[in-house]
Amino acid sequence: MEGFDPKWRDQADYVLGITKAIWEDRGIRSLEGFYGEDLIVRSPSSVIKGNGGIVAATLATLAEFPDRELLGEDVIWTLTGEDSFLSSHRLYCTATHSGAGMYGPPTGRQLAYRILADCWCRGNAVQDEWLVRDQGAIVLQMGEDIPGWTRRLIAREGGPEACVAPYRPEIDIAGPYDGVGDGAAPSDALGALLGDAMAGDFSAFAKGYDRAARLAYPCHEAGRGPEDAVRFWMSLRNALPSAEFVIHHAIGRLDDPDMPPRAAIRWSMDGRHDGYGRFGPPTGATLHVMGITHAEFGPRGLAREWTLIDDTAVWKQILLSTGDV
C-alpha cells in the first residue's frame, strides 16, 4: 500500500502493533504519531476530537487500570484507497481496578471485557474511529448495578446539565472517512442475518447459525447456538420495537491464510424505549444504540459471533431523558 511503513508486515500487524505500543508499552507520546492531529473518536459515551483529548483520556484510563492488557483477537480490514484502509479490530482486555477514576474509588477487582473498534487509517496514522467498549461488563464485575452506577457517574460529572453527553447522531462530527464497506460475501451474509432478525424474522438465526455457534454479548455474557442469539437480539428489539435498525459499515475477509471467512458490521438503532426488554420497563426515552458485530463462518453457517453495545451509555440516555437521576 502506498505510503505504508514497511516495518509492519500488514494492516493487521499495524493495528495490533500500535495498540500494544500505546497501552501496554505505555508509549503515550507515540499517540502524536499513531493518531492524526484531528482524529475523531466516537464511542457510545462521548465524541472526542483531537489528540489532546485522546491523550488525556488515555492517561486517565492507565492511572485507573495500570496493568491493563489489550489482547488482539482479530483484525478484519479492507483497503479504502491507494494509501488508506479501514480496520475493525477486536480486543480482549484484562485489568485490575487499582486507581480512582470514572469507575469510582479503586476496588482491586480483576476485570475482563472486550472492545470492538473501527479505525480508518491513512499516512500511518488513525484518522477516524468508532469504538464500543463493554462498560457494562466492567461495572458488573465491580459488583455494581448498571443504572445505579450510571446515576453516580452523572453526579460525578456535574449533574444532568454538565455531564458528558452520550453519543447521538445530532452531536456527531463529520470526519474524513465516509465509506460504507466493501461488499464482501461474509459481510453481506452477516448483514442479511441481522437485517432479517431486526425486521422481525428471528427464524433467521436457526437458518443461518451453526447449532453449536459460540456467542459473546455485552456485559461479558457468553452463549451457544441460535436460541441464545434469539434471546439477545429479541431482548434488544423488544426494548425498542419501532426503532430503525441501520447498518452503517460492513466489511469482510474471505481468503486470509489459516482463517475462516469473517465479517465486521457497525450498526445502530434509533427509536423510543417503548417496550419491555433489555433495558427494563418502557420509559418512552428516545435512544440511540451504537453497536459493532464480528462473525466467523464455518461449513454449517455462522460459527462465532461477537456483538457489543455499551449498556451504560444507553442507561445514561434513559436517566437523562426521564430525570431519574
DRENNUMAR-584384 format. One record per residue (C-alpha): residue number from 0; residue in one letter; x, y, z. Coordinates in steps of 0.05 Angstrom, whole numbers, always signed. Example, Ala and Ser with C-alpha at 12.3 -4.5 7.8 and 13.67 -1.06 7.14 Angstrom:
% residues 2
<rec n="0" res="A" xx="+246" yy="-90" zz="+156"/>
<rec n="1" res="S" xx="+273" yy="-21" zz="+143"/>
% end
This chain:
% residues 325
<rec n="0" res="M" xx="+0" yy="+0" zz="+0"/>
<rec n="1" res="E" xx="+27" yy="+69" zz="-19"/>
<rec n="2" res="G" xx="+60" yy="+105" zz="+39"/>
<rec n="3" res="F" xx="+54" yy="+45" zz="+87"/>
<rec n="4" res="D" xx="+113" yy="+37" zz="+135"/>
<rec n="5" res="P" xx="+148" yy="-28" zz="+115"/>
<rec n="6" res="K" xx="+164" yy="-45" zz="+187"/>
<rec n="7" res="W" xx="+92" yy="-70" zz="+192"/>
<rec n="8" res="R" xx="+80" yy="-138" zz="+160"/>
<rec n="9" res="D" xx="+9" yy="-120" zz="+140"/>
<rec n="10" res="Q" xx="-50" yy="-78" zz="+162"/>
<rec n="11" res="A" xx="-68" yy="-125" zz="+219"/>
<rec n="12" res="D" xx="+3" yy="-123" zz="+246"/>
<rec n="13" res="Y" xx="+0" yy="-47" zz="+244"/>
<rec n="14" res="V" xx="-66" yy="-42" zz="+283"/>
<rec n="15" res="L" xx="-44" yy="-93" zz="+336"/>
<rec n="16" res="G" xx="+26" yy="-63" zz="+340"/>
<rec n="17" res="I" xx="+6" yy="+8" zz="+353"/>
<rec n="18" res="T" xx="-47" yy="-14" zz="+404"/>
<rec n="19" res="K" xx="+7" yy="-51" zz="+444"/>
<rec n="20" res="A" xx="+56" yy="+7" zz="+437"/>
<rec n="21" res="I" xx="+5" yy="+57" zz="+465"/>
<rec n="22" res="W" xx="-28" yy="+17" zz="+520"/>
<rec n="23" res="E" xx="+17" yy="-39" zz="+543"/>
<rec n="24" res="D" xx="+85" yy="-7" zz="+529"/>
<rec n="25" res="R" xx="+59" yy="+59" zz="+558"/>
<rec n="26" res="G" xx="+82" yy="+97" zz="+496"/>
<rec n="27" res="I" xx="+33" yy="+154" zz="+508"/>
<rec n="28" res="R" xx="+75" yy="+203" zz="+467"/>
<rec n="29" res="S" xx="+70" yy="+156" zz="+408"/>
<rec n="30" res="L" xx="-3" yy="+178" zz="+402"/>
<rec n="31" res="E" xx="+23" yy="+241" zz="+368"/>
<rec n="32" res="G" xx="+48" yy="+197" zz="+311"/>
<rec n="33" res="F" xx="-2" yy="+140" zz="+310"/>
<rec n="34" res="Y" xx="-64" yy="+184" zz="+318"/>
<rec n="35" res="G" xx="-79" yy="+240" zz="+269"/>
<rec n="36" res="E" xx="-78" yy="+310" zz="+298"/>
<rec n="37" res="D" xx="-153" yy="+319" zz="+283"/>
<rec n="38" res="L" xx="-174" yy="+247" zz="+298"/>
<rec n="39" res="I" xx="-247" yy="+239" zz="+317"/>
<rec n="40" res="V" xx="-264" yy="+182" zz="+365"/>
<rec n="41" res="R" xx="-338" yy="+165" zz="+372"/>
<rec n="42" res="S" xx="-360" yy="+118" zz="+427"/>
<rec n="43" res="P" xx="-429" yy="+108" zz="+456"/>
<rec n="44" res="S" xx="-408" yy="+150" zz="+516"/>
<rec n="45" res="S" xx="-378" yy="+211" zz="+480"/>
<rec n="46" res="V" xx="-347" yy="+243" zz="+419"/>
<rec n="47" res="I" xx="-274" yy="+267" zz="+425"/>
<rec n="48" res="K" xx="-237" yy="+307" zz="+372"/>
<rec n="49" res="G" xx="-162" yy="+319" zz="+370"/>
<rec n="50" res="N" xx="-101" yy="+287" zz="+400"/>
<rec n="51" res="G" xx="-103" yy="+329" zz="+464"/>
<rec n="52" res="G" xx="-168" yy="+300" zz="+489"/>
<rec n="53" res="I" xx="-148" yy="+229" zz="+469"/>
<rec n="54" res="V" xx="-81" yy="+234" zz="+506"/>
<rec n="55" res="A" xx="-117" yy="+259" zz="+568"/>
<rec n="56" res="A" xx="-168" yy="+202" zz="+565"/>
<rec n="57" res="T" xx="-112" yy="+151" zz="+555"/>
<rec n="58" res="L" xx="-73" yy="+177" zz="+615"/>
<rec n="59" res="A" xx="-135" yy="+175" zz="+658"/>
<rec n="60" res="T" xx="-150" yy="+103" zz="+638"/>
<rec n="61" res="L" xx="-79" yy="+80" zz="+652"/>
<rec n="62" res="A" xx="-80" yy="+114" zz="+720"/>
<rec n="63" res="E" xx="-143" yy="+76" zz="+738"/>
<rec n="64" res="F" xx="-120" yy="+9" zz="+707"/>
<rec n="65" res="P" xx="-44" yy="+10" zz="+708"/>
<rec n="66" res="D" xx="-36" yy="-64" zz="+689"/>
<rec n="67" res="R" xx="-86" yy="-63" zz="+632"/>
<rec n="68" res="E" xx="-73" yy="-111" zz="+575"/>
<rec n="69" res="L" xx="-106" yy="-108" zz="+506"/>
<rec n="70" res="L" xx="-101" yy="-176" zz="+473"/>
<rec n="71" res="G" xx="-116" yy="-173" zz="+399"/>
<rec n="72" res="E" xx="-164" yy="-229" zz="+379"/>
<rec n="73" res="D" xx="-173" yy="-208" zz="+307"/>
<rec n="74" res="V" xx="-168" yy="-152" zz="+256"/>
<rec n="75" res="I" xx="-216" yy="-151" zz="+198"/>
<rec n="76" res="W" xx="-195" yy="-99" zz="+147"/>
<rec n="77" res="T" xx="-205" yy="-72" zz="+76"/>
<rec n="78" res="L" xx="-168" yy="-24" zz="+31"/>
<rec n="79" res="T" xx="-205" yy="+42" zz="+20"/>
<rec n="80" res="G" xx="-156" yy="+74" zz="-28"/>
<rec n="81" res="E" xx="-84" yy="+72" zz="-52"/>
<rec n="82" res="D" xx="-60" yy="+99" zz="+15"/>
<rec n="83" res="S" xx="-114" yy="+81" zz="+65"/>
<rec n="84" res="F" xx="-152" yy="+24" zz="+98"/>
<rec n="85" res="L" xx="-208" yy="+11" zz="+147"/>
<rec n="86" res="S" xx="-196" yy="-39" zz="+203"/>
<rec n="87" res="S" xx="-245" yy="-68" zz="+252"/>
<rec n="88" res="H" xx="-207" yy="-100" zz="+309"/>
<rec n="89" res="R" xx="-229" yy="-140" zz="+369"/>
<rec n="90" res="L" xx="-193" yy="-136" zz="+435"/>
<rec n="91" res="Y" xx="-198" yy="-179" zz="+498"/>
<rec n="92" res="C" xx="-178" yy="-135" zz="+556"/>
<rec n="93" res="T" xx="-155" yy="-152" zz="+626"/>
<rec n="94" res="A" xx="-142" yy="-103" zz="+682"/>
<rec n="95" res="T" xx="-142" yy="-91" zz="+756"/>
<rec n="96" res="H" xx="-181" yy="-31" zz="+782"/>
<rec n="97" res="S" xx="-124" yy="-2" zz="+822"/>
<rec n="98" res="G" xx="-135" yy="+74" zz="+817"/>
<rec n="99" res="A" xx="-191" yy="+124" zz="+824"/>
<rec n="100" res="G" xx="-227" yy="+149" zz="+762"/>
<rec n="101" res="M" xx="-292" yy="+147" zz="+723"/>
<rec n="102" res="Y" xx="-309" yy="+79" zz="+755"/>
<rec n="103" res="G" xx="-302" yy="+108" zz="+825"/>
<rec n="104" res="P" xx="-253" yy="+93" zz="+881"/>
<rec n="105" res="P" xx="-206" yy="+34" zz="+869"/>
<rec n="106" res="T" xx="-237" yy="-34" zz="+884"/>
<rec n="107" res="G" xx="-179" yy="-81" zz="+868"/>
<rec n="108" res="R" xx="-227" yy="-121" zz="+825"/>
<rec n="109" res="Q" xx="-199" yy="-163" zz="+768"/>
<rec n="110" res="L" xx="-234" yy="-148" zz="+703"/>
<rec n="111" res="A" xx="-242" yy="-180" zz="+634"/>
<rec n="112" res="Y" xx="-281" yy="-148" zz="+577"/>
<rec n="113" res="R" xx="-279" yy="-135" zz="+503"/>
<rec n="114" res="I" xx="-272" yy="-74" zz="+457"/>
<rec n="115" res="L" xx="-291" yy="-71" zz="+384"/>
<rec n="116" res="A" xx="-265" yy="-12" zz="+343"/>
<rec n="117" res="D" xx="-269" yy="+11" zz="+271"/>
<rec n="118" res="C" xx="-208" yy="+53" zz="+252"/>
<rec n="119" res="W" xx="-195" yy="+88" zz="+186"/>
<rec n="120" res="C" xx="-120" yy="+95" zz="+175"/>
<rec n="121" res="R" xx="-81" yy="+138" zz="+126"/>
<rec n="122" res="G" xx="-10" yy="+163" zz="+128"/>
<rec n="123" res="N" xx="+10" yy="+112" zz="+181"/>
<rec n="124" res="A" xx="-40" yy="+143" zz="+229"/>
<rec n="125" res="V" xx="-111" yy="+132" zz="+253"/>
<rec n="126" res="Q" xx="-153" yy="+189" zz="+226"/>
<rec n="127" res="D" xx="-225" yy="+168" zz="+242"/>
<rec n="128" res="E" xx="-251" yy="+119" zz="+294"/>
<rec n="129" res="W" xx="-315" yy="+87" zz="+321"/>
<rec n="130" res="L" xx="-305" yy="+47" zz="+386"/>
<rec n="131" res="V" xx="-351" yy="+6" zz="+430"/>
<rec n="132" res="R" xx="-325" yy="-15" zz="+499"/>
<rec n="133" res="D" xx="-363" yy="-65" zz="+541"/>
<rec n="134" res="Q" xx="-370" yy="-17" zz="+600"/>
<rec n="135" res="G" xx="-429" yy="-57" zz="+627"/>
<rec n="136" res="A" xx="-382" yy="-115" zz="+639"/>
<rec n="137" res="I" xx="-334" yy="-70" zz="+677"/>
<rec n="138" res="V" xx="-389" yy="-43" zz="+722"/>
<rec n="139" res="L" xx="-419" yy="-111" zz="+737"/>
<rec n="140" res="Q" xx="-351" yy="-142" zz="+752"/>
<rec n="141" res="M" xx="-341" yy="-87" zz="+803"/>
<rec n="142" res="G" xx="-403" yy="-111" zz="+838"/>
<rec n="143" res="E" xx="-448" yy="-53" zz="+818"/>
<rec n="144" res="D" xx="-514" yy="-49" zz="+781"/>
<rec n="145" res="I" xx="-513" yy="-10" zz="+715"/>
<rec n="146" res="P" xx="-569" yy="+41" zz="+728"/>
<rec n="147" res="G" xx="-543" yy="+57" zz="+797"/>
<rec n="148" res="W" xx="-471" yy="+65" zz="+774"/>
<rec n="149" res="T" xx="-494" yy="+109" zz="+716"/>
<rec n="150" res="R" xx="-532" yy="+155" zz="+764"/>
<rec n="151" res="R" xx="-469" yy="+164" zz="+805"/>
<rec n="152" res="L" xx="-429" yy="+177" zz="+741"/>
<rec n="153" res="I" xx="-477" yy="+233" zz="+722"/>
<rec n="154" res="A" xx="-468" yy="+263" zz="+791"/>
<rec n="155" res="R" xx="-392" yy="+258" zz="+788"/>
<rec n="156" res="E" xx="-393" yy="+293" zz="+721"/>
<rec n="157" res="G" xx="-431" yy="+352" zz="+750"/>
<rec n="158" res="G" xx="-504" yy="+331" zz="+742"/>
<rec n="159" res="P" xx="-552" yy="+327" zz="+684"/>
<rec n="160" res="E" xx="-536" yy="+396" zz="+656"/>
<rec n="161" res="A" xx="-460" yy="+388" zz="+658"/>
<rec n="162" res="C" xx="-447" yy="+314" zz="+647"/>
<rec n="163" res="V" xx="-414" yy="+286" zz="+585"/>
<rec n="164" res="A" xx="-467" yy="+276" zz="+532"/>
<rec n="165" res="P" xx="-474" yy="+205" zz="+505"/>
<rec n="166" res="Y" xx="-463" yy="+198" zz="+430"/>
<rec n="167" res="R" xx="-523" yy="+214" zz="+386"/>
<rec n="168" res="P" xx="-523" yy="+228" zz="+311"/>
<rec n="169" res="E" xx="-541" yy="+301" zz="+323"/>
<rec n="170" res="I" xx="-475" yy="+314" zz="+361"/>
<rec n="171" res="D" xx="-432" yy="+275" zz="+312"/>
<rec n="172" res="I" xx="-372" yy="+309" zz="+280"/>
<rec n="173" res="A" xx="-361" yy="+295" zz="+206"/>
<rec n="174" res="G" xx="-295" yy="+260" zz="+194"/>
<rec n="175" res="P" xx="-252" yy="+246" zz="+133"/>
<rec n="176" res="Y" xx="-280" yy="+175" zz="+122"/>
<rec n="177" res="D" xx="-350" yy="+166" zz="+96"/>
<rec n="178" res="G" xx="-346" yy="+97" zz="+64"/>
<rec n="179" res="V" xx="-397" yy="+42" zz="+77"/>
<rec n="180" res="G" xx="-355" yy="-20" zz="+66"/>
<rec n="181" res="D" xx="-330" yy="-67" zz="+12"/>
<rec n="182" res="G" xx="-389" yy="-112" zz="-7"/>
<rec n="183" res="A" xx="-352" yy="-176" zz="+13"/>
<rec n="184" res="A" xx="-392" yy="-240" zz="+15"/>
<rec n="185" res="P" xx="-383" yy="-252" zz="+90"/>
<rec n="186" res="S" xx="-407" yy="-183" zz="+108"/>
<rec n="187" res="D" xx="-466" yy="-188" zz="+61"/>
<rec n="188" res="A" xx="-486" yy="-254" zz="+95"/>
<rec n="189" res="L" xx="-480" yy="-225" zz="+165"/>
<rec n="190" res="G" xx="-517" yy="-162" zz="+145"/>
<rec n="191" res="A" xx="-574" yy="-203" zz="+116"/>
<rec n="192" res="L" xx="-579" yy="-245" zz="+180"/>
<rec n="193" res="L" xx="-582" yy="-185" zz="+226"/>
<rec n="194" res="G" xx="-627" yy="-146" zz="+180"/>
<rec n="195" res="D" xx="-678" yy="-202" zz="+176"/>
<rec n="196" res="A" xx="-678" yy="-211" zz="+251"/>
<rec n="197" res="M" xx="-686" yy="-137" zz="+266"/>
<rec n="198" res="A" xx="-744" yy="-136" zz="+216"/>
<rec n="199" res="G" xx="-778" yy="-189" zz="+259"/>
<rec n="200" res="D" xx="-756" yy="-254" zz="+227"/>
<rec n="201" res="F" xx="-719" yy="-286" zz="+285"/>
<rec n="202" res="S" xx="-721" yy="-353" zz="+249"/>
<rec n="203" res="A" xx="-661" yy="-325" zz="+211"/>
<rec n="204" res="F" xx="-616" yy="-348" zz="+267"/>
<rec n="205" res="A" xx="-638" yy="-421" zz="+263"/>
<rec n="206" res="K" xx="-629" yy="-418" zz="+187"/>
<rec n="207" res="G" xx="-562" yy="-383" zz="+187"/>
<rec n="208" res="Y" xx="-526" yy="-403" zz="+251"/>
<rec n="209" res="D" xx="-488" yy="-467" zz="+266"/>
<rec n="210" res="R" xx="-526" yy="-504" zz="+322"/>
<rec n="211" res="A" xx="-461" yy="-501" zz="+362"/>
<rec n="212" res="A" xx="-445" yy="-429" zz="+347"/>
<rec n="213" res="R" xx="-406" yy="-394" zz="+402"/>
<rec n="214" res="L" xx="-432" yy="-325" zz="+421"/>
<rec n="215" res="A" xx="-404" yy="-266" zz="+460"/>
<rec n="216" res="Y" xx="-451" yy="-210" zz="+481"/>
<rec n="217" res="P" xx="-449" yy="-145" zz="+522"/>
<rec n="218" res="C" xx="-436" yy="-150" zz="+597"/>
<rec n="219" res="H" xx="-387" yy="-206" zz="+581"/>
<rec n="220" res="E" xx="-444" yy="-255" zz="+570"/>
<rec n="221" res="A" xx="-429" yy="-320" zz="+532"/>
<rec n="222" res="G" xx="-479" yy="-360" zz="+493"/>
<rec n="223" res="R" xx="-485" yy="-421" zz="+449"/>
<rec n="224" res="G" xx="-528" yy="-434" zz="+388"/>
<rec n="225" res="P" xx="-586" yy="-399" zz="+353"/>
<rec n="226" res="E" xx="-631" yy="-398" zz="+414"/>
<rec n="227" res="D" xx="-583" yy="-355" zz="+454"/>
<rec n="228" res="A" xx="-575" yy="-310" zz="+393"/>
<rec n="229" res="V" xx="-651" yy="-301" zz="+390"/>
<rec n="230" res="R" xx="-652" yy="-287" zz="+465"/>
<rec n="231" res="F" xx="-602" yy="-229" zz="+460"/>
<rec n="232" res="W" xx="-627" yy="-197" zz="+395"/>
<rec n="233" res="M" xx="-700" yy="-204" zz="+413"/>
<rec n="234" res="S" xx="-689" yy="-171" zz="+481"/>
<rec n="235" res="L" xx="-657" yy="-112" zz="+444"/>
<rec n="236" res="R" xx="-711" yy="-107" zz="+392"/>
<rec n="237" res="N" xx="-767" yy="-114" zz="+444"/>
<rec n="238" res="A" xx="-738" yy="-55" zz="+483"/>
<rec n="239" res="L" xx="-742" yy="-11" zz="+421"/>
<rec n="240" res="P" xx="-798" yy="-43" zz="+380"/>
<rec n="241" res="S" xx="-805" yy="+13" zz="+329"/>
<rec n="242" res="A" xx="-732" yy="+34" zz="+326"/>
<rec n="243" res="E" xx="-697" yy="+38" zz="+259"/>
<rec n="244" res="F" xx="-640" yy="-12" zz="+251"/>
<rec n="245" res="V" xx="-586" yy="+15" zz="+204"/>
<rec n="246" res="I" xx="-522" yy="-18" zz="+180"/>
<rec n="247" res="H" xx="-471" yy="+38" zz="+172"/>
<rec n="248" res="H" xx="-409" yy="-1" zz="+152"/>
<rec n="249" res="A" xx="-395" yy="-73" zz="+131"/>
<rec n="250" res="I" xx="-331" yy="-108" zz="+111"/>
<rec n="251" res="G" xx="-307" yy="-180" zz="+104"/>
<rec n="252" res="R" xx="-246" yy="-224" zz="+95"/>
<rec n="253" res="L" xx="-253" yy="-286" zz="+53"/>
<rec n="254" res="D" xx="-185" yy="-314" zz="+37"/>
<rec n="255" res="D" xx="-137" yy="-299" zz="+95"/>
<rec n="256" res="P" xx="-89" yy="-358" zz="+106"/>
<rec n="257" res="D" xx="-108" yy="-403" zz="+164"/>
<rec n="258" res="M" xx="-170" yy="-362" zz="+179"/>
<rec n="259" res="P" xx="-245" yy="-374" zz="+165"/>
<rec n="260" res="P" xx="-288" yy="-324" zz="+127"/>
<rec n="261" res="R" xx="-301" yy="-265" zz="+174"/>
<rec n="262" res="A" xx="-344" yy="-203" zz="+175"/>
<rec n="263" res="A" xx="-349" yy="-138" zz="+214"/>
<rec n="264" res="I" xx="-411" yy="-94" zz="+215"/>
<rec n="265" res="R" xx="-423" yy="-27" zz="+250"/>
<rec n="266" res="W" xx="-496" yy="-13" zz="+262"/>
<rec n="267" res="S" xx="-545" yy="+29" zz="+302"/>
<rec n="268" res="M" xx="-616" yy="+31" zz="+328"/>
<rec n="269" res="D" xx="-654" yy="+96" zz="+336"/>
<rec n="270" res="G" xx="-723" yy="+99" zz="+368"/>
<rec n="271" res="R" xx="-765" yy="+102" zz="+431"/>
<rec n="272" res="H" xx="-757" yy="+57" zz="+491"/>
<rec n="273" res="D" xx="-829" yy="+34" zz="+485"/>
<rec n="274" res="G" xx="-823" yy="-40" zz="+503"/>
<rec n="275" res="Y" xx="-801" yy="-88" zz="+557"/>
<rec n="276" res="G" xx="-734" yy="-118" zz="+541"/>
<rec n="277" res="R" xx="-660" yy="-107" zz="+555"/>
<rec n="278" res="F" xx="-670" yy="-40" zz="+590"/>
<rec n="279" res="G" xx="-728" yy="-57" zz="+636"/>
<rec n="280" res="P" xx="-797" yy="-27" zz="+636"/>
<rec n="281" res="P" xx="-811" yy="+22" zz="+579"/>
<rec n="282" res="T" xx="-795" yy="+95" zz="+594"/>
<rec n="283" res="G" xx="-811" yy="+129" zz="+527"/>
<rec n="284" res="A" xx="-740" yy="+156" zz="+523"/>
<rec n="285" res="T" xx="-713" yy="+167" zz="+453"/>
<rec n="286" res="L" xx="-649" yy="+126" zz="+447"/>
<rec n="287" res="H" xx="-590" yy="+116" zz="+401"/>
<rec n="288" res="V" xx="-555" yy="+49" zz="+407"/>
<rec n="289" res="M" xx="-487" yy="+42" zz="+373"/>
<rec n="290" res="G" xx="-465" yy="-30" zz="+361"/>
<rec n="291" res="I" xx="-409" yy="-69" zz="+327"/>
<rec n="292" res="T" xx="-413" yy="-143" zz="+309"/>
<rec n="293" res="H" xx="-359" yy="-191" zz="+287"/>
<rec n="294" res="A" xx="-372" yy="-260" zz="+259"/>
<rec n="295" res="E" xx="-337" yy="-322" zz="+234"/>
<rec n="296" res="F" xx="-368" yy="-371" zz="+185"/>
<rec n="297" res="G" xx="-359" yy="-446" zz="+180"/>
<rec n="298" res="P" xx="-386" yy="-504" zz="+139"/>
<rec n="299" res="R" xx="-453" yy="-503" zz="+176"/>
<rec n="300" res="G" xx="-465" yy="-428" zz="+177"/>
<rec n="301" res="L" xx="-445" yy="-373" zz="+226"/>
<rec n="302" res="A" xx="-399" yy="-407" zz="+276"/>
<rec n="303" res="R" xx="-379" yy="-349" zz="+322"/>
<rec n="304" res="E" xx="-409" yy="-282" zz="+337"/>
<rec n="305" res="W" xx="-384" yy="-224" zz="+379"/>
<rec n="306" res="T" xx="-431" yy="-165" zz="+389"/>
<rec n="307" res="L" xx="-421" yy="-104" zz="+434"/>
<rec n="308" res="I" xx="-463" yy="-45" zz="+456"/>
<rec n="309" res="D" xx="-449" yy="-1" zz="+516"/>
<rec n="310" res="D" xx="-506" yy="-12" zz="+566"/>
<rec n="311" res="T" xx="-482" yy="+45" zz="+610"/>
<rec n="312" res="A" xx="-489" yy="+95" zz="+552"/>
<rec n="313" res="V" xx="-560" yy="+71" zz="+538"/>
<rec n="314" res="W" xx="-579" yy="+78" zz="+611"/>
<rec n="315" res="K" xx="-548" yy="+147" zz="+614"/>
<rec n="316" res="Q" xx="-595" yy="+168" zz="+558"/>
<rec n="317" res="I" xx="-655" yy="+137" zz="+595"/>
<rec n="318" res="L" xx="-638" yy="+171" zz="+661"/>
<rec n="319" res="L" xx="-625" yy="+239" zz="+630"/>
<rec n="320" res="S" xx="-690" yy="+234" zz="+590"/>
<rec n="321" res="T" xx="-734" yy="+213" zz="+648"/>
<rec n="322" res="G" xx="-699" yy="+257" zz="+700"/>
<rec n="323" res="D" xx="-690" yy="+196" zz="+745"/>
<rec n="324" res="V" xx="-621" yy="+218" zz="+768"/>
% end
